[in-house]
Amino acid sequence: MEVKLTTLSENTAGRVGLLAEWGLSVLVEVDGYKVLLDTGLGISTFYNAAVMGIDLSQIDKIVLSHGHRDHTGGLRHVLQASRKQMDIIAHPDIWTSKYSRTFGKQEQYAGIPHAREALEDLGARFKLTQEPVWVADNIVTTGEIPLQTEYEKIDAELYVKEDEQLVPDPLKDDLALIIKSPDGLVVVLGCGHRGIMNTLHRARELTGVDHIRMVIGGTHLIQASRERLDLTIVELRELGVERLGISHCTGLPAASVLFQEFGDSFFFNNAGRVVTI
């Protein structure tokens, strides 16, 4: 069994000629079956795929980790490039009216920047459910992630608009992709809004596999307290995570601490990075 992970969009680019753009998109290939987790903020996923010689028409399915624009904004470009009907697996709450006041800024719209009808005209077939979905024999979504740890909290600066009022967004649509490999689980995160450890506990419970071979993607530790970061490190060690490839919303300060703690087990996962297991 071969697992290949290609990061098509991320805040930074790891090679000359690729675009860096705030957001994330990871192409997951398991024995030739291709699933795209997220589509980045804008044109970067489409552009970087072309530069890297990746044919987006060969994607079998798209999974959206949640409904924020930095993970869904590239949908239109990807669908245009795919030139076919495309199943898009996600939680129903991706279509809630999402806003943010991140870093003290005035409220701004943070949801999907495209009309659903326009995407469906381009071939999108939305398969929305709160439950886990087996995308292929060895690939499954987490579905809605239970909040189990005491120290992982939803970002207080993220909201949904209900009856013209902003209320805290529970981010129930936050999910991850799990790959069952012979050497353990590979967990691909979008942002990890409901907590990296909550996500990993969910992956183990859902699959019945305890060992975690690799965690890759956004961990949303960008504004985490040092206490939360330390507790996360303790749990990652307790679970015996072999490799940790962080991206996007982890933030450089948290990434630096994780590098110091995990050494050679750590890598920075940016656009253009290809990982094969």
C-alpha positions as CSV (number, residue, x, y, z in Angstrom):
1,M,0.0,0.0,0.0
2,E,1.4,3.4,-1.0
3,V,0.3,6.7,0.5
4,K,1.3,9.9,-1.3
5,L,0.5,13.3,0.1
6,T,1.1,16.4,-2.1
7,T,0.5,19.8,-0.6
8,L,-0.8,22.1,-3.4
9,S,-1.6,25.2,-1.3
10,E,-0.2,26.6,1.9
11,N,0.9,29.9,3.4
12,T,4.5,29.3,2.2
13,A,5.9,27.7,-0.9
14,G,8.8,25.2,-0.7
15,R,10.1,25.6,-4.2
16,V,10.7,28.2,-6.8
17,G,7.8,28.9,-9.2
18,L,5.0,27.9,-6.8
19,L,2.5,30.3,-5.3
20,A,2.2,30.8,-1.5
21,E,-1.3,31.7,-0.3
22,W,-3.0,31.7,3.1
23,G,-4.9,28.4,3.3
24,L,-4.4,24.8,2.6
25,S,-5.0,22.1,0.0
26,V,-3.6,18.5,0.1
27,L,-3.8,15.9,-2.6
28,V,-4.1,12.4,-1.0
29,E,-3.3,9.4,-3.1
30,V,-3.8,5.9,-1.8
31,D,-3.0,3.1,-4.2
32,G,-3.9,5.4,-7.1
33,Y,-7.2,6.7,-5.6
34,K,-7.1,10.5,-5.4
35,V,-8.8,12.6,-2.9
36,L,-8.3,16.4,-2.6
37,L,-8.7,17.7,0.9
38,D,-9.6,21.4,0.6
39,T,-8.9,23.8,-2.2
40,G,-7.0,26.8,-0.7
41,L,-8.1,30.4,-0.8
42,G,-7.9,31.3,-4.4
43,I,-5.9,30.3,-7.5
44,S,-2.9,28.7,-5.8
45,T,-4.2,25.0,-5.8
46,F,-5.0,25.2,-9.5
47,Y,-1.8,27.1,-10.4
48,N,0.6,24.9,-8.3
49,A,-1.0,21.7,-9.6
50,A,-0.3,22.9,-13.2
51,V,3.3,23.8,-12.3
52,M,3.9,20.4,-10.7
53,G,2.3,18.5,-13.6
54,I,-0.7,17.3,-11.6
55,D,-3.9,16.8,-13.6
56,L,-6.9,17.9,-11.5
57,S,-9.3,16.0,-13.8
58,Q,-7.9,12.8,-12.3
59,I,-9.2,13.6,-8.8
60,D,-11.8,11.1,-7.7
61,K,-13.4,13.1,-4.8
62,I,-13.1,16.4,-2.9
63,V,-13.4,16.6,0.9
64,L,-13.8,19.9,2.6
65,S,-12.5,20.1,6.2
66,H,-14.8,23.0,7.0
67,G,-16.5,26.0,5.4
68,H,-13.9,28.8,5.8
69,R,-12.9,30.6,2.6
70,D,-9.2,29.8,2.9
71,H,-10.1,26.1,2.5
72,T,-12.9,26.5,-0.1
73,G,-12.1,29.6,-2.1
74,G,-10.3,27.5,-4.8
75,L,-13.3,25.3,-5.5
76,R,-14.3,27.1,-8.6
77,H,-10.9,26.8,-10.2
78,V,-10.6,23.1,-9.3
79,L,-14.0,22.3,-10.6
80,Q,-13.3,24.1,-13.9
81,A,-10.0,22.2,-14.2
82,S,-11.7,18.8,-13.4
83,R,-14.3,19.2,-16.2
84,K,-16.6,16.6,-14.7
85,Q,-19.2,15.8,-12.1
86,M,-17.4,15.8,-8.7
87,D,-18.6,14.5,-5.3
88,I,-17.8,16.9,-2.6
89,I,-18.0,15.4,0.9
90,A,-18.4,17.8,3.9
91,H,-20.5,18.6,6.9
92,P,-23.8,20.5,6.3
93,D,-22.6,23.5,8.4
94,I,-20.1,24.4,5.7
95,W,-22.9,26.6,4.3
96,T,-23.5,28.6,7.5
97,S,-22.8,32.3,7.3
98,K,-19.3,32.4,8.8
99,Y,-17.5,35.5,10.1
100,S,-14.2,36.3,12.0
101,R,-12.7,39.0,14.1
102,T,-9.3,37.4,14.0
103,F,-6.4,39.4,15.5
104,G,-8.7,42.1,16.8
105,K,-9.9,43.1,13.3
106,Q,-13.4,44.3,12.5
107,E,-15.8,41.5,11.6
108,Q,-15.4,40.1,8.1
109,Y,-17.0,37.4,6.1
110,A,-15.0,34.2,6.3
111,G,-17.3,31.6,4.7
112,I,-17.4,30.0,1.2
113,P,-17.0,32.8,-1.3
114,H,-19.0,31.1,-4.0
115,A,-22.8,30.5,-4.5
116,R,-23.7,26.8,-4.1
117,E,-25.7,27.0,-7.4
118,A,-22.7,28.3,-9.3
119,L,-20.5,25.5,-8.0
120,E,-23.2,22.9,-8.9
121,D,-23.3,24.3,-12.4
122,L,-19.6,23.5,-12.6
123,G,-20.2,19.9,-11.6
124,A,-20.2,19.9,-7.8
125,R,-22.3,17.3,-6.2
126,F,-22.4,18.1,-2.4
127,K,-22.7,15.1,-0.2
128,L,-23.3,16.6,3.2
129,T,-23.4,14.6,6.4
130,Q,-22.4,14.8,10.1
131,E,-21.3,11.2,10.0
132,P,-18.0,9.7,8.9
133,V,-17.8,8.8,5.2
134,W,-15.6,6.0,3.8
135,V,-14.3,7.7,0.7
136,A,-12.4,4.6,-0.3
137,D,-11.5,1.2,1.4
138,N,-8.8,2.8,3.5
139,I,-9.8,6.5,3.6
140,V,-12.5,7.8,5.9
141,T,-13.5,11.3,7.2
142,T,-13.8,11.8,10.9
143,G,-17.3,13.2,10.6
144,E,-18.3,15.6,13.4
145,I,-15.5,15.5,16.0
146,P,-16.5,15.3,19.7
147,L,-14.9,17.7,22.1
148,Q,-13.1,15.4,24.6
149,T,-10.1,17.3,26.0
150,E,-10.6,20.0,28.6
151,Y,-7.9,22.4,27.2
152,E,-8.8,22.5,23.5
153,K,-11.3,25.3,22.9
154,I,-13.0,26.7,19.8
155,D,-11.5,30.0,18.7
156,A,-13.6,32.8,20.4
157,E,-13.0,35.1,17.4
158,L,-14.9,32.9,15.0
159,Y,-18.7,33.4,14.5
160,V,-21.7,32.6,12.5
161,K,-24.5,35.0,11.7
162,E,-27.9,34.1,12.9
163,D,-30.9,36.5,12.6
164,E,-28.4,39.3,11.9
165,Q,-26.5,38.6,15.1
166,L,-23.0,37.2,15.4
167,V,-22.9,34.2,17.7
168,P,-19.9,31.9,18.5
169,D,-19.2,29.3,15.8
170,P,-19.0,25.8,17.3
171,L,-17.2,24.7,14.1
172,K,-19.2,21.4,14.0
173,D,-18.2,21.2,10.3
174,D,-14.5,20.8,11.2
175,L,-13.3,17.4,10.1
176,A,-10.2,15.6,9.0
177,L,-9.2,12.8,6.7
178,I,-7.9,9.4,8.0
179,I,-5.9,6.9,6.1
180,K,-5.5,3.4,7.4
181,S,-2.1,2.2,6.4
182,P,-0.3,-1.1,7.5
183,D,2.0,1.0,9.6
184,G,-0.7,2.9,11.4
185,L,-3.0,5.9,10.8
186,V,-2.1,8.9,8.7
187,V,-4.3,11.9,9.8
188,V,-4.6,14.8,7.4
189,L,-5.9,18.0,9.1
190,G,-7.5,21.0,7.5
191,C,-7.3,23.5,10.4
192,G,-8.0,21.3,13.5
193,H,-10.5,23.9,14.8
194,R,-12.0,21.4,17.2
195,G,-8.5,20.5,18.5
196,I,-5.7,18.3,17.1
197,M,-5.9,15.9,20.1
198,N,-9.7,15.7,19.8
199,T,-9.2,14.8,16.2
200,L,-6.6,12.2,16.9
201,H,-8.8,10.6,19.6
202,R,-11.7,10.5,17.1
203,A,-9.5,8.9,14.5
204,R,-8.4,6.1,16.8
205,E,-11.9,5.4,18.1
206,L,-13.4,5.4,14.6
207,T,-10.9,3.1,13.0
208,G,-10.0,0.9,16.0
209,V,-6.3,1.6,15.2
210,D,-4.3,3.0,18.1
211,H,-0.9,3.7,16.4
212,I,-0.6,7.1,14.6
213,R,2.1,7.0,11.8
214,M,1.8,10.6,10.8
215,V,-0.2,13.8,11.4
216,I,0.0,16.4,8.7
217,G,-1.8,19.8,8.1
218,G,-3.1,22.7,10.1
219,T,-3.3,22.4,13.9
220,H,-4.8,25.8,14.8
221,L,-2.2,26.4,17.5
222,I,-1.6,29.9,16.1
223,Q,-3.1,31.6,19.2
224,A,-2.8,28.8,21.7
225,S,-1.5,29.5,25.2
226,R,1.8,27.9,26.2
227,E,-0.2,25.7,28.6
228,R,-2.3,24.4,25.8
229,L,0.7,23.8,23.6
230,D,2.5,22.0,26.4
231,L,-0.5,19.8,27.1
232,T,-0.7,19.0,23.4
233,I,2.9,18.0,23.3
234,V,2.4,15.7,26.2
235,E,-0.5,13.9,24.5
236,L,1.3,13.7,21.2
237,R,4.1,11.9,23.0
238,E,1.7,9.6,24.9
239,L,0.1,8.6,21.6
240,G,3.5,7.9,20.1
241,V,2.9,10.0,16.9
242,E,5.9,9.1,14.7
243,R,5.9,12.1,12.4
244,L,4.4,15.6,12.6
245,G,4.1,17.7,9.5
246,I,2.5,21.0,10.4
247,S,1.1,23.7,8.1
248,H,-1.0,26.8,7.8
249,C,-2.7,27.9,11.0
250,T,-0.2,26.3,13.4
251,G,1.8,29.6,13.5
252,L,5.6,30.0,13.5
253,P,6.0,30.4,17.3
254,A,4.1,27.1,17.9
255,A,5.9,25.4,15.0
256,S,9.3,26.4,16.5
257,V,8.3,24.8,19.9
258,L,7.1,21.6,18.1
259,F,10.4,21.4,16.2
260,Q,12.4,21.8,19.4
261,E,10.4,19.1,21.0
262,F,10.1,16.5,18.2
263,G,13.4,17.1,16.3
264,D,13.7,14.9,13.2
265,S,10.1,13.6,13.7
266,F,8.9,17.2,12.8
267,F,8.8,18.8,9.3
268,F,7.3,22.0,8.0
269,N,4.7,21.1,5.4
270,N,4.4,23.8,2.8
271,A,3.3,24.1,-0.8
272,G,5.2,21.7,-3.1
273,R,6.0,19.2,-0.3
274,V,5.5,15.5,-1.4
275,V,5.4,12.9,1.3
276,T,5.4,9.2,0.4
277,I,4.8,6.4,2.8
